Amino acid sequence: MFDDIPDILTAKECQQFLKIGKNSMLRYLKTGEIEGFKIGSRWRIYKFSVIEFLRKR
């Protein structure tokens, strides 16, 4: 299921995978529910963080 996902995703890719909106994505990143980092003004999200987020839900 997760083999075709890159190790690092853009926020948009993550939104599409999780089927959530931009505001929800930003909230999860800012609260640390999904671990990511910024390059300039753009978020990047670790695949393992998305997997952990899904396991907790």
Backbone as numpy.savetxt, mean C-alpha at the origin, in Angstrom:
# Nx Ny Nz CAx CAy CAz Cx Cy Cz
-0.98 -15.97 -5.29 -1.79 -14.76 -5.29 -0.94 -13.50 -5.29
0.16 -13.53 -4.53 0.99 -12.33 -4.41 2.24 -12.37 -5.28
2.44 -13.44 -6.01 3.65 -13.59 -6.82 3.74 -12.57 -7.95
2.60 -12.15 -8.46 2.61 -11.22 -9.59 2.65 -9.76 -9.16
2.76 -9.51 -7.85 2.82 -8.14 -7.33 4.29 -7.77 -7.15
4.68 -6.56 -7.58 6.08 -6.15 -7.37 6.39 -5.97 -5.88
7.66 -6.01 -5.51 8.07 -5.85 -4.11 7.74 -4.47 -3.56
7.75 -3.47 -4.44 7.41 -2.10 -4.05 6.36 -1.59 -5.02
5.26 -1.08 -4.46 4.14 -0.60 -5.27 4.01 0.91 -5.16
3.42 1.51 -6.17 3.02 2.91 -6.05 1.72 2.93 -5.27
1.35 4.11 -4.79 0.09 4.24 -4.06 -1.09 3.85 -4.95
-1.03 4.24 -6.20 -2.11 3.92 -7.13 -2.23 2.41 -7.36
-1.10 1.74 -7.54 -1.12 0.29 -7.70 -1.72 -0.39 -6.47
-1.33 0.10 -5.31 -1.83 -0.46 -4.06 -3.34 -0.23 -3.93
-3.79 0.96 -4.27 -5.22 1.28 -4.25 -5.99 0.31 -5.14
-5.49 0.10 -6.33 -6.16 -0.79 -7.28 -6.19 -2.23 -6.77
-5.10 -2.67 -6.17 -5.04 -4.03 -5.66 -6.00 -4.22 -4.49
-6.05 -3.22 -3.58 -6.91 -3.32 -2.40 -8.35 -2.87 -2.67
-8.56 -2.27 -3.84 -9.88 -1.74 -4.21 -10.37 -0.71 -3.19
-9.50 0.26 -2.92 -9.84 1.35 -2.01 -9.57 2.68 -2.71
-10.11 3.75 -2.17 -9.93 5.07 -2.74 -8.65 5.74 -2.27
-8.38 6.88 -2.87 -7.16 7.63 -2.57 -7.13 8.09 -1.11
-8.26 8.60 -0.61 -8.30 9.08 0.77 -8.05 7.96 1.77
-8.64 6.81 1.53 -8.40 5.66 2.42 -6.94 5.24 2.37
-6.37 5.21 1.18 -4.96 4.84 1.03 -4.07 5.78 1.83
-4.29 7.07 1.69 -3.48 8.06 2.41 -3.66 7.92 3.91
-4.88 7.66 4.36 -5.13 7.49 5.80 -4.37 6.28 6.33
-4.40 5.17 5.62 -3.68 3.97 6.05 -2.17 4.21 6.10
-1.65 4.95 5.14 -0.23 5.27 5.14 0.14 6.19 6.29
-0.66 7.21 6.53 -0.35 8.19 7.58 -0.49 7.60 8.98
-1.41 6.64 9.16 -1.59 6.01 10.47 -0.64 4.84 10.68
0.04 4.42 9.62 0.98 3.32 9.72 0.34 1.95 9.56
-0.96 1.90 9.24 -1.61 0.61 9.02 -1.01 -0.10 7.80
-0.58 0.69 6.83 0.18 0.19 5.69 1.51 0.92 5.72
2.60 0.15 5.72 3.93 0.75 5.80 4.41 1.15 4.42
4.86 2.38 4.32 5.38 2.88 3.06 6.41 3.97 3.31
6.91 4.52 2.25 7.88 5.61 2.36 7.66 6.56 1.19
8.17 7.76 1.35 8.00 8.77 0.30 9.30 8.96 -0.46
9.15 9.11 -1.75 10.24 9.56 -2.62 9.74 10.88 -3.18
10.29 11.96 -2.68 9.76 13.27 -3.01 8.38 13.40 -2.40
7.39 13.60 -3.22 6.02 13.71 -2.71 5.19 12.46 -3.00
5.82 11.44 -3.54 5.08 10.24 -3.95 5.35 9.06 -3.00
4.28 8.38 -2.64 4.37 7.23 -1.75 4.77 5.96 -2.51
5.55 5.13 -1.83 5.87 3.78 -2.28 5.52 2.85 -1.12
4.97 1.70 -1.45 4.47 0.78 -0.44 5.13 -0.58 -0.61
5.57 -1.15 0.50 6.18 -2.47 0.47 5.11 -3.55 0.31
5.40 -4.55 -0.50 4.47 -5.65 -0.72 4.16 -6.37 0.59
5.17 -6.58 1.43 4.93 -7.28 2.69 3.96 -6.52 3.58
3.97 -5.20 3.48 3.05 -4.40 4.28 1.60 -4.58 3.81
1.42 -4.70 2.51 0.08 -4.93 1.96 -0.42 -6.31 2.39
0.45 -7.30 2.36 0.07 -8.65 2.78 -0.32 -8.66 4.26
0.47 -8.00 5.10 0.14 -7.92 6.53 -1.17 -7.18 6.76
-1.39 -6.12 6.03 -2.64 -5.36 6.13 -3.83 -6.26 5.81
-3.72 -7.06 4.78 -4.81 -7.97 4.40 -5.02 -9.07 5.44
-3.95 -9.55 6.04 -4.07 -10.60 7.07 -4.79 -10.08 8.30
-4.58 -8.82 8.64 -5.20 -8.23 9.83 -6.68 -7.91 9.62
-7.09 -7.80 8.38 -8.48 -7.42 8.09 -9.39 -8.60 8.10
